[in-house]
Amino acid sequence: MKKIKSIFLLTLAIGVITLNSCSKDKDNTVISTTITASIDGTATTFNNAFAITGTVGGEKFTNVQGTASNKAVISITLNGTITAGKTYTSTAAAVSDRPLLLYAPNDTDDYLNDDSISAKIVTVTVTSISSTNIQGTFKGNVTAGSGKVKAITDGKFNVALTGK
């Protein structure tokens, strides 16, 4: 779990650096980037959404994340080479097939999937992926360090993909 958390934190740092170091291009192409989900029954839209691929310690990963208007953050990290049509599940036998779903409603609470509790399954299905876009669905229960649980349902993402 520490390795996954380290990968997430590195992904977040890469995302911030990438967004801050972007140069202005004259490309007027508009790509719709959206992440939506129901958090404990409340429909939430996460704007400023993006996806990035990278490699840490020889391990390839893809991270999809966005920020809601109330500053809540959602982040989905998948390991390995992403395959369209594949469902990644927190109960998968192979660690590389287990997604990491993080929901941070504020600066102090982080809700993560707990792979050790089979009743709190997180699933992420990638429906489409190209060199510039990734789309899919997600759902599951995430737990804070305090033991509080958030139910995430009806999750959908359609975001621009950047990276190596």
N, C-alpha and C positions, 0 to 999 in steps of 0.2 A: 504494500500500500504506500510505503514511503517513496518507492521508485516512481509510482504513478503520480503521487502528489508532486514530486520533483519535476516530472515531465510537464505536469500542468503548469506549475509556476514558471518554468522555463518558457513554455508556450505563451503564457500571458506576457512575459517580458518581451519575447520576440514580437508579439503582436503590437505591443505599445511602441517598440522601437521602429517596427515596420511602418506603422501609421504615422509616426512623427517624422520619419525620414523620407516620406514619399515626395517626389517632385511633381510639379503640375505638368500634365501632358495636355495636348490639345485634342485628345480623343474625346468626342462628345457622346460616346456610347453610354447609354444608361442601362445599368444592370440592376434589376430589382433584387434587393437583399432583405430577406425577412426571416425572422424566427418568431413563432407564436407557440403558446402553450397555455394550458389551464393549470394554475398553481393553486392547489387546495380549492378548486372550483371557480377561481377568478381568472377570466381570460386576460392574458398578458401578451403584449407585443414587445419584442426586444429589437430596438433599432441599432444603428451603427454595427450591424452584423457583418461578420466576415469569417472566412475559413482560411487556414494556413497549413501548409505541410512542411515538415522538416525532419531532421534526424538528430537524435540525442544518443550518444554512446553506441552508435551503430544501429539503433532502433528507429525505424521510420514511424511517424505519427501524423495524424491529421486532427486539427482542432477547429471546431466551429463554436463561435461565441458571439454574444450580443448583450446590449445594455438596455434596460427598460427606462421609461421616463422617470420612474421613482429611484433610479440608479441601481436597481437589482441587476445582477449579472447571471447569465446562464452560459455554461461551457460544456461542450461534449468533446471528449478526446477518444479517438480510435487509433489503435496500434496497427502497424503493418501496412501493406498495400491494400487500399480500399477497393472493394468489388461492388459494382452496382447489383442490386437485387439481394444482397447479403444482409442477414439480420445478426447483429452483434448483441450478445446477451450476457448479463453479469454472472450467470451461472454456467457459462461455457467452460468446457474442460481445459481448453488452451487459453492461457492468460492473454495471448495476443488477440483473442476474439472477445475479450471483455471490454465493454466501453467504460469510460469514466464520465459520469454526469455530475456536474457541480452546479448548485444554485446558491447564490450569495445575495440574500435580500437586503443586506446592509454591510457595513465595514467590519462587523464583529461576528456575524453568523455565517458559517459555511456548511451547506448541506451536501453530502456526498453519498453515492451509492455504497452500500456495505456488502461486498461480495460474500461475506461469511454468513449472511442471513438469507437463505433461499426464499423466504416469504417476501422479501423486498427486492423483487426482480426488476432490473432496468433493461429495456430493449431499445436498440437503435437500428433502424432499417435504412440503408442507403438505397434510394430508388433510382438515382441517376448521378453520374459523375463524369466530368470532362476535365480538360486542362484548365478551364476557367470557372467552373461552377460545380456545386455539389448540392443535392437535394435529398430529403429523406424525412423520416418520422421518428419520434422517440416518446417514451413514457416510462414511468417507474416511480418508486418511492425512494427518497433520499433522506438521510439522517444527519442531524447536527451532533456535535460532540456531547451536547446536553441530553441527547436521546430523543429530542423532538423530531417528528417526521413530517415531511411535506410530500403530498401526492402530486405528481406531475403527469398530466394526461393530455391527449390530443396535441402533442408536440409536432411541429412541422418546421423544416428549415429549407430555404432556397437562397443560397448565398454565393457570392463571388469567391473563388478559390485562388490563392496565390501561394507561391513557394517554389521549392526546388523540384 
